[in-house]
Amino acid sequence: MPRRTEAKPLCVKVGARIREFRKERGMSLQDLAEAGAMSKGHLSSIEQGLAAIDRVTLMAIRRLYRCDPHRLTPPLHACSRIPRP
């Protein structure tokens, strides 16, 4: 997926949750990238909200964190408050 130059609010929320989970587990971005066979640059873009996360990547991260995928995404009520362009 191409990198954005401007972060989207929903992507920022998802990226922040992924970063929070990563830091809670004491993992560096490089650790997560290697464990998930993903690009460190792409993960960095996801955490910054500059790249949307696809379902395959979300599920890979979920497996690494051993958590429900819904814990990595904001609740639906939070999404409804995100302004649309």
Backbone as ProteinMPNN parsed JSONL, in Angstrom:
{"seq_chain_A": "MPRRTEAKPLCVKVGARIREFRKERGMSLQDLAEAGAMSKGHLSSIEQGLAAIDRVTLMAIRRLYRCDPHRLTPPLHACSRIPRP", "coords_chain_A": {"N_chain_A": [[0.837, -1.178, 0.0], [0.522, 2.242, -0.767], [2.38, 4.844, 0.849], [1.007, 7.405, 2.816], [1.014, 10.993, 2.839], [-0.255, 12.425, 4.656], [-1.734, 11.712, 7.707], [-4.538, 9.605, 8.349], [-7.367, 9.904, 10.492], [-8.573, 7.476, 11.567], [-6.621, 5.57, 10.926], [-4.523, 6.543, 12.443], [-5.484, 6.04, 15.028], [-5.618, 3.209, 15.049], [-2.924, 2.601, 14.548], [-1.761, 3.709, 16.843], [-2.766, 2.006, 18.822], [-1.55, -0.398, 18.093], [1.146, 0.282, 18.455], [1.077, 0.779, 21.225], [0.481, -1.804, 22.241], [2.795, -3.119, 21.342], [4.85, -1.794, 22.763], [4.06, -2.344, 25.397], [4.746, -4.971, 25.521], [7.423, -4.852, 25.431], [8.742, -4.797, 23.005], [10.733, -3.901, 20.202], [10.357, -1.969, 17.185], [11.766, -3.258, 15.204], [11.922, -5.842, 16.325], [9.205, -6.649, 16.212], [8.786, -6.541, 13.447], [10.576, -8.514, 12.507], [9.584, -10.807, 13.845], [7.086, -11.023, 12.705], [7.615, -11.268, 10.047], [7.577, -8.946, 8.461], [7.897, -5.71, 6.926], [9.935, -3.327, 8.501], [9.762, -0.601, 7.933], [7.176, -0.403, 6.822], [5.61, -1.163, 9.013], [6.256, 0.945, 10.733], [5.092, 3.049, 9.322], [2.413, 2.282, 9.538], [2.031, 2.494, 12.33], [2.285, 5.247, 12.583], [0.076, 6.118, 11.311], [0.192, 6.582, 8.649], [-0.069, 4.644, 6.774], [-2.546, 2.427, 5.758], [-3.76, -0.418, 7.48], [-3.953, -3.714, 6.382], [-6.192, -6.573, 6.404], [-4.782, -9.014, 6.53], [-2.262, -8.279, 7.589], [-3.092, -7.193, 10.027], [-4.143, -9.505, 11.237], [-1.816, -11.046, 11.415], [-0.298, -9.544, 13.24], [-2.016, -9.688, 15.408], [-1.843, -12.439, 15.992], [0.822, -12.579, 16.825], [0.715, -10.99, 19.126], [-1.086, -12.416, 20.52], [-3.862, -11.837, 20.909], [-7.29, -10.702, 20.745], [-8.399, -9.472, 17.612], [-10.001, -7.208, 17.754], [-9.1, -5.801, 19.907], [-7.019, -4.393, 18.934], [-8.056, -2.493, 17.345], [-9.95, 0.579, 17.234], [-12.976, 1.078, 19.195], [-16.241, 0.785, 17.671], [-17.918, 2.999, 18.24], [-16.081, 5.002, 18.626], [-15.071, 5.311, 16.095], [-17.213, 6.447, 14.8], [-17.095, 9.079, 15.485], [-15.115, 10.161, 14.041], [-14.231, 12.625, 11.822], [-15.373, 12.908, 8.49], [-13.843, 13.397, 5.302]], "CA_chain_A": [[0.0, 0.0, 0.0], [1.355, 3.444, -0.797], [2.463, 5.646, 2.07], [0.337, 8.698, 2.744], [1.783, 12.117, 3.382], [-1.083, 12.95, 5.741], [-2.348, 10.605, 8.443], [-6.001, 9.562, 8.476], [-7.677, 9.729, 11.915], [-8.774, 6.08, 11.948], [-5.316, 4.913, 10.833], [-3.744, 7.0, 13.607], [-5.991, 5.317, 16.197], [-5.186, 1.813, 14.948], [-1.473, 2.605, 14.713], [-1.447, 3.979, 18.245], [-3.066, 0.786, 19.579], [-0.504, -1.375, 17.774], [2.355, 0.749, 19.146], [0.858, 0.573, 22.657], [0.65, -3.232, 22.502], [4.206, -3.449, 21.113], [5.646, -1.27, 23.875], [3.691, -3.097, 26.604], [5.439, -6.253, 25.444], [8.855, -4.593, 25.411], [9.261, -5.101, 21.67], [11.091, -2.789, 19.321], [9.753, -2.077, 15.857], [12.533, -4.303, 14.519], [11.489, -7.129, 16.886], [7.895, -6.968, 15.653], [8.962, -6.775, 12.011], [11.208, -9.818, 12.325], [8.681, -11.856, 14.319], [5.947, -11.132, 11.799], [8.097, -11.293, 8.651], [7.046, -7.729, 7.844], [8.85, -4.614, 6.761], [9.997, -2.363, 9.603], [9.268, 0.676, 7.409], [5.719, -0.453, 6.684], [5.052, -1.13, 10.372], [6.411, 2.312, 11.221], [4.056, 3.848, 8.655], [1.128, 1.91, 10.146], [1.97, 3.091, 13.671], [2.15, 6.696, 12.442], [-1.184, 6.408, 10.632], [0.48, 6.966, 7.263], [-0.412, 3.507, 5.92], [-3.668, 1.65, 6.264], [-3.4, -1.803, 7.761], [-4.893, -4.643, 5.761], [-6.648, -7.636, 7.294], [-3.725, -10.013, 6.681], [-1.267, -7.73, 8.517], [-3.751, -7.104, 11.335], [-4.23, -10.844, 11.806], [-0.457, -11.465, 11.757], [0.051, -8.848, 14.482], [-2.872, -10.267, 16.442], [-1.268, -13.731, 16.377], [2.049, -12.319, 17.588], [0.337, -10.451, 20.431], [-2.03, -13.366, 21.116], [-5.025, -11.089, 21.396], [-8.416, -10.546, 19.842], [-8.112, -8.347, 16.71], [-10.765, -6.02, 18.146], [-8.319, -5.044, 20.894], [-6.067, -3.565, 18.188], [-8.795, -1.467, 16.592], [-10.792, 1.378, 18.133], [-14.378, 0.671, 19.219], [-17.034, 1.393, 16.6], [-18.423, 4.317, 18.619], [-14.982, 5.962, 18.437], [-14.955, 5.54, 14.664], [-18.311, 7.286, 14.318], [-16.777, 10.476, 15.764], [-14.031, 10.596, 13.172], [-14.807, 13.425, 10.741], [-15.166, 12.443, 7.111], [-13.405, 14.513, 4.44]], "C_chain_A": [[0.881, 1.24, 0.0], [1.282, 4.214, 0.522], [1.78, 6.986, 1.834], [1.286, 9.782, 3.231], [1.032, 12.748, 4.545], [-1.81, 11.79, 6.399], [-3.861, 10.74, 8.477], [-6.333, 9.266, 9.938], [-7.864, 8.278, 12.346], [-7.452, 5.318, 11.925], [-4.425, 5.3, 12.013], [-4.174, 6.236, 14.849], [-5.526, 3.863, 16.191], [-3.675, 1.721, 15.18], [-1.054, 2.826, 16.152], [-1.701, 2.749, 19.108], [-1.984, -0.268, 19.351], [0.798, -0.995, 18.481], [2.247, 0.495, 20.651], [1.067, -0.901, 23.022], [2.121, -3.634, 22.361], [5.059, -3.013, 22.298], [5.329, -1.977, 25.188], [4.439, -4.417, 26.671], [6.955, -6.097, 25.355], [9.51, -4.899, 24.07], [9.66, -3.821, 20.957], [10.354, -2.986, 18.004], [10.446, -3.18, 15.064], [12.132, -5.697, 15.013], [10.169, -7.569, 16.265], [8.013, -7.296, 14.173], [9.547, -8.165, 11.764], [10.277, -10.957, 12.73], [7.522, -12.085, 13.357], [6.319, -11.201, 10.338], [7.495, -10.136, 7.859], [8.152, -6.701, 7.723], [8.773, -3.659, 7.949], [9.442, -1.014, 9.153], [7.762, 0.705, 7.286], [5.051, -0.414, 8.057], [5.15, 0.268, 10.978], [5.334, 3.216, 10.618], [2.679, 3.553, 9.231], [0.99, 2.578, 11.511], [1.786, 4.606, 13.62], [0.838, 7.1, 11.773], [-1.0, 6.796, 9.173], [0.23, 5.838, 6.271], [-1.582, 2.784, 6.569], [-3.204, 0.22, 6.483], [-4.427, -2.7, 7.093], [-5.191, -5.782, 6.736], [-5.552, -8.672, 7.549], [-2.678, -9.536, 7.693], [-1.85, -7.631, 9.927], [-3.801, -8.475, 11.998], [-2.846, -11.373, 12.187], [-0.022, -10.826, 13.073], [-0.761, -9.412, 15.646], [-2.304, -11.605, 16.923], [-0.001, -13.537, 17.212], [1.732, -11.84, 19.004], [-0.585, -11.383, 21.211], [-3.231, -12.643, 21.734], [-6.114, -11.074, 20.335], [-8.13, -9.361, 18.924], [-8.86, -7.069, 17.084], [-10.038, -5.192, 19.2], [-7.315, -4.121, 20.211], [-6.746, -2.436, 17.42], [-9.675, -0.681, 17.558], [-12.228, 0.871, 18.112], [-15.166, 1.412, 18.132], [-17.544, 2.778, 16.97], [-17.332, 5.389, 18.466], [-14.821, 6.292, 16.962], [-16.041, 6.484, 14.157], [-18.035, 8.771, 14.577], [-15.651, 11.003, 14.903], [-14.638, 11.371, 12.007], [-14.453, 12.849, 9.382], [-14.755, 13.629, 6.256], [-14.499, 14.978, 3.501]], "O_chain_A": [[1.891, 1.277, 0.703], [0.257, 4.225, 1.204], [1.953, 7.615, 0.79], [2.245, 9.506, 3.951], [1.604, 13.509, 5.325], [-2.434, 10.976, 5.717], [-4.399, 11.838, 8.614], [-5.651, 8.456, 10.566], [-7.357, 7.887, 13.397], [-7.192, 4.505, 12.813], [-3.664, 4.476, 12.519], [-3.33, 5.825, 15.645], [-5.089, 3.346, 17.219], [-3.208, 0.858, 15.925], [-0.104, 2.207, 16.631], [-0.933, 2.474, 20.03], [-1.553, -0.943, 20.286], [1.475, -1.856, 19.042], [3.207, 0.049, 21.279], [1.751, -1.209, 23.998], [2.633, -4.405, 23.173], [5.896, -3.777, 22.78], [6.224, -2.191, 26.006], [4.73, -4.92, 27.756], [7.682, -7.081, 25.221], [10.696, -5.223, 24.011], [9.005, -2.788, 21.094], [9.794, -4.052, 17.749], [9.8, -3.941, 14.344], [12.015, -6.628, 14.216], [10.025, -8.716, 15.844], [7.39, -8.248, 13.702], [9.061, -8.904, 10.907], [10.193, -11.966, 12.029], [7.036, -13.207, 13.214], [5.443, -11.195, 9.473], [6.979, -10.311, 6.755], [9.207, -6.82, 8.346], [7.689, -3.236, 8.353], [8.729, -0.355, 9.91], [7.129, 1.712, 7.604], [4.051, 0.278, 8.248], [4.229, 0.719, 11.658], [4.741, 4.041, 11.313], [1.866, 4.462, 9.397], [-0.05, 3.164, 11.814], [1.19, 5.183, 14.528], [0.525, 8.287, 11.68], [-1.933, 7.283, 8.534], [0.308, 6.048, 5.06], [-1.599, 2.56, 7.78], [-2.353, -0.285, 5.751], [-5.631, -2.476, 7.219], [-4.524, -5.93, 7.759], [-5.412, -9.156, 8.672], [-2.255, -10.304, 8.557], [-1.175, -7.95, 10.906], [-3.532, -8.594, 13.193], [-2.716, -12.081, 13.186], [0.558, -11.497, 13.926], [-0.235, -9.589, 16.745], [-2.284, -11.874, 18.124], [0.217, -14.251, 18.19], [2.396, -12.233, 19.963], [-0.837, -11.177, 22.398], [-3.558, -12.818, 22.908], [-5.872, -11.396, 19.171], [-7.66, -8.329, 19.403], [-8.406, -5.97, 16.767], [-10.331, -4.008, 19.367], [-6.815, -3.178, 20.826], [-6.082, -1.535, 16.909], [-10.099, -1.211, 18.585], [-12.66, 0.292, 17.116], [-14.804, 2.518, 17.729], [-17.601, 3.656, 16.11], [-17.638, 6.552, 18.206], [-14.474, 7.42, 16.61], [-15.825, 7.23, 13.202], [-18.665, 9.631, 13.961], [-15.271, 12.168, 15.021], [-15.472, 10.834, 11.278], [-13.342, 12.361, 9.173], [-15.249, 14.739, 6.45], [-14.287, 15.903, 2.717]]}, "name": "protein", "num_of_chains": 1, "seq": "MPRRTEAKPLCVKVGARIREFRKERGMSLQDLAEAGAMSKGHLSSIEQGLAAIDRVTLMAIRRLYRCDPHRLTPPLHACSRIPRP"}
